[in-house]
Amino acid sequence: MATYSDFNTTFAVHPIKNDLSLKNDEEAVKQSIKNLLLTDRGERPFQNNIGSNIRSLLFENYTPQTLLLFKRYIYETIDNFEPRAVIKD
């Protein structure tokens, strides 16, 4: 039995159960992190604090400071909103 499970964001139908398919364990956590990082802060109504600021760095010049900001935004987002994930350097 899976420890963690989430709906598949593609909303694919399970071929046998004819129900929404699920992502389990590591795949569920990966999908959740991807959703968090691709969501801008303030994008979700009534949950304005959920998301990351990495999109603000999209067209910035590549500098060591930009890289540090990028890493910081990723670490903060995962640390604040995805307790199932463990960050390893």
C-alpha positions as a printed NumPy array, in Angstrom:
array([[  0.   ,   0.   ,   0.   ],
       [  1.261,   3.477,  -0.857],
       [  2.269,   5.836,   1.911],
       [  1.493,   8.957,  -0.13 ],
       [ -0.956,   9.298,  -2.977],
       [ -2.287,  12.16 ,  -5.093],
       [ -4.462,  12.43 ,  -8.159],
       [ -2.548,  12.406, -11.405],
       [ -2.652,  15.985, -12.729],
       [ -3.179,  14.728, -16.278],
       [ -6.517,  13.327, -15.052],
       [ -5.762,  10.082, -16.825],
       [ -8.396,   7.384, -16.379],
       [ -7.284,   4.061, -14.902],
       [ -7.907,   1.425, -17.616],
       [ -9.328,  -1.221, -15.289],
       [-11.058,   0.77 , -12.543],
       [-12.365,   3.434, -14.954],
       [-11.545,   6.013, -12.282],
       [ -8.911,   8.727, -11.98 ],
       [ -5.439,   7.259, -11.751],
       [ -3.234,   8.04 ,  -8.776],
       [  0.418,   8.836,  -8.315],
       [  1.993,   7.123,  -5.326],
       [  4.912,   7.777,  -2.994],
       [  7.894,   9.376,  -4.757],
       [  5.932,  10.194,  -7.916],
       [  3.238,  11.955,  -5.863],
       [  5.831,  14.087,  -4.086],
       [  7.599,  14.938,  -7.373],
       [  4.301,  16.004,  -8.922],
       [  3.479,  18.138,  -5.892],
       [  6.866,  19.89 ,  -5.985],
       [  6.478,  20.56 ,  -9.705],
       [  3.031,  22.08 ,  -9.126],
       [  4.331,  24.264,  -6.301],
       [  7.303,  25.542,  -8.291],
       [  5.207,  26.317, -11.369],
       [  2.603,  28.201,  -9.318],
       [  3.247,  31.905,  -8.788],
       [  2.678,  33.378,  -5.359],
       [ -0.782,  34.934,  -5.295],
       [ -2.004,  32.827,  -8.217],
       [ -4.336,  30.634,  -6.159],
       [ -7.44 ,  32.439,  -4.924],
       [ -7.839,  32.381,  -1.135],
       [ -4.391,  30.745,  -0.793],
       [ -2.187,  33.654,  -1.801],
       [  0.93 ,  32.447,   0.013],
       [  1.177,  29.106,  -1.832],
       [  3.654,  28.955,  -4.697],
       [  7.125,  30.204,  -5.541],
       [  8.776,  33.311,  -6.967],
       [ 10.996,  31.539,  -9.494],
       [  9.056,  32.906, -12.447],
       [ 10.258,  36.394, -11.464],
       [ 13.782,  35.241, -12.389],
       [ 12.794,  33.976, -15.831],
       [ 14.471,  36.643, -17.975],
       [ 17.149,  37.767, -15.536],
       [ 20.793,  37.622, -16.55 ],
       [ 22.608,  34.583, -15.236],
       [ 24.783,  35.689, -12.332],
       [ 25.887,  33.998,  -9.112],
       [ 23.328,  36.13 ,  -7.255],
       [ 20.536,  34.984,  -9.563],
       [ 21.546,  31.373,  -9.014],
       [ 21.482,  31.864,  -5.233],
       [ 18.035,  33.474,  -5.419],
       [ 16.779,  30.637,  -7.61 ],
       [ 18.024,  28.019,  -5.128],
       [ 16.615,  29.977,  -2.195],
       [ 13.164,  30.217,  -3.784],
       [ 13.153,  26.485,  -4.482],
       [ 14.314,  25.521,  -0.977],
       [ 11.84 ,  27.891,   0.693],
       [  8.921,  26.631,  -1.373],
       [  9.659,  22.967,  -0.712],
       [ 10.402,  23.583,   2.967],
       [  7.216,  25.603,   3.537],
       [  4.68 ,  23.663,   1.49 ],
       [  5.863,  20.082,   0.965],
       [  6.566,  18.34 ,   4.287],
       [  6.861,  14.947,   2.549],
       [ 10.03 ,  16.014,   0.713],
       [ 13.556,  15.894,   2.099],
       [ 16.076,  18.233,   0.489],
       [ 19.595,  16.879,   0.047],
       [ 22.454,  19.069,  -1.154]])
